[in-house]
Amino acid sequence: MKQKDFIDVHETPALTRLFPLSIQHLFAMFGSTVLVPILTGLDVSAALISSGIGTLLFLFITKGKIPNYLGSSFAFIGPIMTVSATQGVGTALLGCFLSGIVYMIVAAIVAKSGVNWLNKLLPPVVIASVIVVIGLSLSGVAVDMATNIKVGDKSVFSLTSMEVSFVTLIVTILAAVVLRGFFALIPILIGIIAGYVYSLLRHPEIVDWAQVVNAKWLISPAEMFSQHLHVGLMVETMRTPGAWISALVIAPVAFVTLAEHLGHLLVTGRILNRDLMKDPGLHRSLLGDGVSTSIAAFLGGPPSTTYGENIGVLAITRVYSRSVIGLAAVFAILFSFIGKISALLMTIPTPVLGGVSIVLFGLIAAQGLRMYVENKVDFANKRNMIITAAILVTGIGGYKISFADAAIWQSFLSNLTIDNVAFSTFLGIVLHAVLPGKESAMGERAGE
């Protein structure tokens, strides 16, 4: 009997493996999770603690069957900045809280009506294309991190960044392909450590140790609640009737991130080789994401979303253990109270994160290509070609719809933007609905 080459969701690795595997997931999510509060003016510690709590709640609500990590969502950056500037941070956080409620309402509808309608709405040709978009639309972010350096508000090409990211990328690839045993399970962690050490030896100027020196060792719970979390502000805002009306401009952003959530759930299911839409169910994953988003907003952190970076780690390591994800969430909570560790993680050079992101984002796209093959999607069919082409170009090309400059909509939608992933998903759904010959889009399902 052939020995399986993966660690399943319900299995727990030995402690000597569990800790580094969890730290690897922590590193994978850290850069993006702290970037959102930095851009929006929210608190980094609040983002870390809310991502950890949100992930643990998500695991509980989904019965521990979906090993996803939840971090800060980029879709809310624009709306949070706009509402914060005009109505205050409390109102922006209340809007994020309401976005979580929208998720919960949709989860209730899905629980009652089932998911069969989704299979017809999102055939393999559509959802596989969206998965490819989710991965490749992030390729520009990865390359920017890997090759550029920040000078003021601009990104400028840097040979140093390219050198560091290339070394990190090569080490990560070799670790994943050449190493055996336990070390083959932590290629991302190995790549980050190698890139960090290389940076210290070759380009120490890109590692800022000042923030580590100046950081406190421990943040007390009282200090965390008084200086980093915004629970009091949220309670005060909720008591203001006018704030609820202003906060409603952020709530519709939930419909934009729903498409991303669905894509992440499907690609996670492809990696695990099981139908997560049915067990534990889309309604549970939506509920978990919604509860996590509302809790994060209540604590003063940015809304959460399942993270493609961590899904990429699942794909490359084949370690699906919920214990690994859960411990990573615990580490995030603990690190939010240890100032020097949080500061140390912040010193990881951006090119190092860019180098590993090239692999992680690419693996997500590869899962979409795998879905084309496994479902035997017929690309000799003109209909499939057209739908795929439209989704890929609008999604990867960054086709977005923004209401920021449309005066007629400003008072209602503020700075709401339908991002490229959501737009390409909606476009694919509409094209599949109106074009004749729907059977061809189902791939091998057509004969079912």
N, C-alpha and C positions, 0 to 999 in steps of 0.2 A: 504494500500500500504506500503510495507516494505521500511524503510528509508535506503538510501545507507550508507555504512560504509567506504567511502573514499572521499577524496577531489580531484576533477578532475583537469586536466591540466590547464583549463581556469579559474578556481576559485581561489580567493585570500582570505586566512584566515584573521581574524581580526588582527590588529597590535599587540595586546597582545600575539597572537600565532605566527604571521608571523616572528617576530624577533628571538625567541628561535628556531623555526624550521629551519631558515636560518643559525643560529649559529651552529646548529647540523650538517648541511651539511658542513660548514666551517671546523669544527673539523674533520669530516670524511675524508676530502681530504687533510688536512694540512700536516700530517706526511709524506706522500708519495710525495706530491708536493715539499716540501722543501728538501727532501732527495736527489732527483736527482741533483739539483744544488750543494748541498754540496759534492756529490761524483764526479761531473764532473768539479768542480771549477767555475761554473757559479754563478751569483748573486741571492741570495734568494729573495730579494725584486723584482727583475726583473721577477722571476718565479711566485711570487704572483700576481703582476700586470698583467702579460701576461695571467695567467690562468683566472683572472677575466674578462679581455677584451675578451679573446677567448670564454669564456662561453656565454657572452652577444651576441657576433657575431653569435655563434652557434644557440642560441635561436631565433635570428632574422632570420637567413637563413632558419631554419626549421619551420618557422611560429609559433614558440612557442609551437609546438606540441610534441617535444621530450624533456622531462625534465631531461637532462643529464648535469652533471658538468664535465668540461674538466680540467685536471691537467697534471702535468709533466709525460711524457712517459718514462718507464724504458727501453724500447727496444733500445733507442738511447744512453744509458750510455756508452757502450763499444766503439762504433764508435766515439762519441764526445771526449772521453778521448784520443783515439788513434790519431785522426786527430789534435786535439788541441796540443798534444805533438810534432807532427812532422811538422804540417803546420800552427799552430796558432789557437787561439780561433775564429778569424774572419772567417777563412775558414771552421771550423766546423759548425759555425752558418749558413754560406751560404749553406752548405750541408743540414742542417735541413730545411732551407728556400725552397730548391729545393724539399725536401720530401713533403712539403705541396703542391707544384705545381703538383707532381705526383698524389696526392689525387684528385686535381681538374680535371686533365685529365681523371682519371678513372670515376669521377662523371659525366663528359660530355658524356663518352661512355655509362654509365648506363642510363642516361637521354634519350639517343637516342634509345637504344636497349631494354629498359624495364628490368623487374626483373623476368619474367617467367622462363628464363634460369637458374636463381639462385635457383628457387624452385626445378628444376630437378637436379641441381648440388648438392644442399644441402637438402636432404630429412630429415624428422624428426629424423630418427635414427642417422644421422650424426650430425646435428646441436644440438640436445639435448645432445649428448655425448660431443660436444665441449663446451657447456655451463657448463656442470658438470666439465670439465677440467678447465675452466676459474676460477671457484670457488675453487676447491680442489687443483689446482696447486699452489695456494697462501696459502694453509694451513700451509706449512712449514714456510713461512714468518711470519704468525700470531703466530705460536707456538714458533718460535725463539724469536720474540718480547716479548712474554708472559712469557717465562721461562729462558731466557738468559740475560747476561749483557756483555757489551763490555769491554774487557781488551786488550788494544792495537788494533791490527787488528783482534783479535779472539773473538768469542762469547763463553762465559763460563756459564754453568748452575748456576743458582742462586735461592736459596730458597726464597729470598726476592722478586725477580721478579715474581716467581710462586705465592706467597702469594698475592701480589698486583693485579696481573692479574686475579687470581681466584675470588677475592672479586669484582673486576670490572665486570667480566663475570656474576657472580651470580646476582649482582644488575641489570645489563642490562637485563638479562632474566626475572627476577621478574618484572621489570618495564614494559616490553613488554607484559607479560602474566597476571599479577595481577592487575596493575593499570587500571583505567578507565578514560574516559573523555580526557582532553587535555594532561595529563601526560602520557597517553598511546601512544601519538604521538611522544614523545621525549625520548624514552628509551636509545638511544645512548648518548644523552647529559647528561641524568641523570647518566648513567654508568660512563661517563668520569669525571663528577663532583665528584661523590662518590669515584672513584678511586683516584682522585687527593687529595681530603680531607683525605682519608685514608692514602695516602702516606705521607702527611704532618704530620699527627698525629703519625704514626707508624714508618715511615722510611724517615724522612726529608732529609737524606743525598742524596737521589736519585733525589731531586728537587734542581736544580741549580739556585739560585736567583741572582747570580753575574751578569749574562748576562742582567737581567732586570735592575739592578742598573746602569750598565754601558751604557745601551742603551739610545739614544736620544729620546725625546718626539716626535718631529716632524722632518720629512725630507722634505725640501722645494722642489718644482718642479724642480728648477734649480739644486739642489744637486742630485735629483733623476736622471736627464738626464746626468749630468756630471760624477757621481760616480757609479751609479747602472745600468743604461741602456747602451746598446752598439750600439745605432743607428749610431753614427759617425763611429764606427769601421766597421759596416756593409756596410755603404755607401762607405767607403774607399776600403773595400775588393771587393765590386762589380765592382769597377773601375779597378781591377787587373785581366787581362784575364787569367793568369795562375791559379788563385785561383778557377776559375770555374771548371777547369779540376780536380783539387785535391778534390773539394767539391763533385764531382759526386760519390765518393765512399760511401757517406752517403745516397744519394737519394734512392737507392734500399731498404733501411730499411722500406720505406713506404709500400712495398708489404708485409712485415712481419706483420706490424701493421694493415693492412687492414682486416686480418682475425679476429683480436681482435675486431676491430670496428664492424664488421658484427655480431660477437657473442654478443657484448654488446647491439646492436640495437635490436636483436631478443629477448634477455632476457628482455629488457625494454618493448618490445611489449607484451611479455607474462605477465608481471606484470600489464601493463595497460589494457590488454585484447583487444588489437587492432593491426591491421597490419600496423606497421610503415614503412614497406618496400614499401607500396603503398601510404600511406598518413602520412606524407608529402612526403615520397619517399626516397629510399636509396641514390639517387643522391644528395638530399639536405643535408642529414646527412654527406655524404662524403665531399661535398663542404664545409660545416660548419667546419668539422674537419681539412680540408686542409687549409682553410683561417686562422683558429686559429693557426695551426702549423707554417705557414709562418709569421704571425704577431708576434708570440712568438719569433721566431728566429730573426726577424728584431729588436725586442726590447732587445734582449740579453738573453732571457729565453730559457729553454729547450722545445722541441716540445711537443705538447699537445695530449691528448687522452681522450676519455670518461672514467670515473672512475667507476670501479666495486664497490668501497667502497660506493659511493653515490647511485649507483643502489641498493645496499643492504639496504640503508636507505629508499629508496622508497618502497621496498618490505615489510619492517618491520613496517613502519608507515602508509602506504597506503595514504600518502599525496603526490600527484603528481603535485602540483601547480608549474607552471613555475615562478610565482612570488617569491616563496620560493627559487628556484634555482637562479633566477636573483638577488635577494637581497644578497644571499650568495656570488655571484660574485662581487657585489658592495662592500660588506664587505672586500673581499680579496684585492680589489684595495685600499680601504681606509686604511686597516691595513698595507699595504706595505709602507704607508707614516707615520704611527705612530710607531716609533721604539720600544717603550716600550710594546705595545700590541703584536707586532710580537714576541718580545723577551719572553713575558709572555706565548704565545702559544707554544713557543719552549721549555718551562720548563715542559710541560706535560710529565710525565715519560713514557718511551717506553713500560713498562709492562701494563700501563693503555690502551694505544693504541692497544697493543696486545690482551688484554681482549675483547675489543669491535670488533676487527677485526675477532676474531674467529666466532662471530655471523654473521658479515657482509659477509664474504667470504663463509660461510656455506650456507647462504640464496641464494646466486647466484647458487651454486650447486643444491640446492633444487628446484630451478626453472627449471633446466634441467630435474630432475626426474619427475617433474610435467608435462613437455612436453611429456615425454615417455607415461605417463598415459593418458593424454588428447588426444593424437594422436593414442592411442591404438597400440603402436608398439609391434609386436609379437616376443617375445624373445624365443618362441619355435622354431622359424626359425633359422637354423644354420648360415645363411648368416648374419642376424642381430646381432647374438651373436659374430661372428668373427669381424665384423666391429667395434662394440662397444668395444670389448676387446682391439683391437689394438689402438683405439683412447684413451681410458682411461689410459692404461698402459704407452704409450709413452708420453701422456700429463701430467698426474699426476706424473709419474716417472722422468720427466725432460729431456726427450730425445731431444737433441739439435744438430744442425749441425754448426760447427764453421770453418771458413776458415783461422783462425789466424795462424795455424801451417802448412798450405799447401802452400809451397813456390811458386808453380806455379800460385796460385791465389792471392798471397799477394798484388801484385802491382795493381790489379784490384778491389779486394773486401776488402782489409785492414782487419779490425777486425769484419767484418760483421758476425753476428750469426743469424741463423734461430732458434728462440726460440721454446720451447716445445709446446706452444699453436698453433703457426703457423704450426709447423711440423705435429702435430697430426691432424690439420684441413686438411692440404694437403694430408696426408695419408688417411684420411677418404674419401675425394673426389675421390682420385685415386682408392681406393678399391671399392667404389660404382660404379665407371665408368666401371671397368673391370670385376667385378664379375657378373655372370648371376643372373637373378631373381630380377631385380630392383624394381618390383612392391611391394615386401614385405617391402622394406625400407620406403615406403611412409606412412605406418600406415593406418589411416582412409582415407588418400588421395587416396589410391590405387583404391578405388571404384569410385572416381570422374571422 
